[in-house]
């Protein structure tokens, strides 16, 4: 299983969900092939397609070199759910299964994200056309400058409102991590 062809040349274009899916899936495959986790992390570190996950792989490598468990070396590097799954499966001797499950989980999240974004294209396009009918009449009565202002102004307010909602939602989600 490998990254998309453009990920080699544009690693920053890979989203975080797909990147996490890819690294967990590759770790599961390498462990399934009998390669020790430290060597698997080293191998993935040498690949160019895992730029985004470099800190995670380095944490595994350096943590194991210090004598820590895999879950212990990943503390603070991965989400709490990832850490819990890895810790439980490591204790149970099923580390390959942990990475398979996490790879599948992030794969589903990535596919869902892509599907949602794909479904939003048409509504967003229509939203950009809403000011057009009211602004179109201004071309004939007040000129092109008035049309541009009448068309762009509602879109600017829309984007400012969306940015405000985005910032507030982000702040609430960040606060929800520590405060119920």
DAURSUL-V329273 format. One line per field, one symbol per residue. phi: phi as a letter, one per 30 degrees, with the letter a starting at -180 (. if undefined). burial: 1 if it has 24 or more other ideal C-beta (glycine too) atoms within 12 Angstrom, else 0. A space follows every 10 residues. Layout:
phi->???
burial->???
This chain:
phi->.bdeedddcb dddddddddd eddddddddd dddjddeddd dddddddddc edceeddddd ddddddjddd dddceicbde dddddddddd ddibdedddd ddddeddddd ddeddddddd edddddddce dddddddded cbjddddddd ddeddddddd dddddddddd dddddddcbd
burial->0010001000 1001101111 1111111101 1000001101 1011101011 1111011111 1011000001 1011001100 0110111011 0000110111 1110111011 0000000000 0000000000 1000100000 0000000001 1000000000 0000000000 0000000000
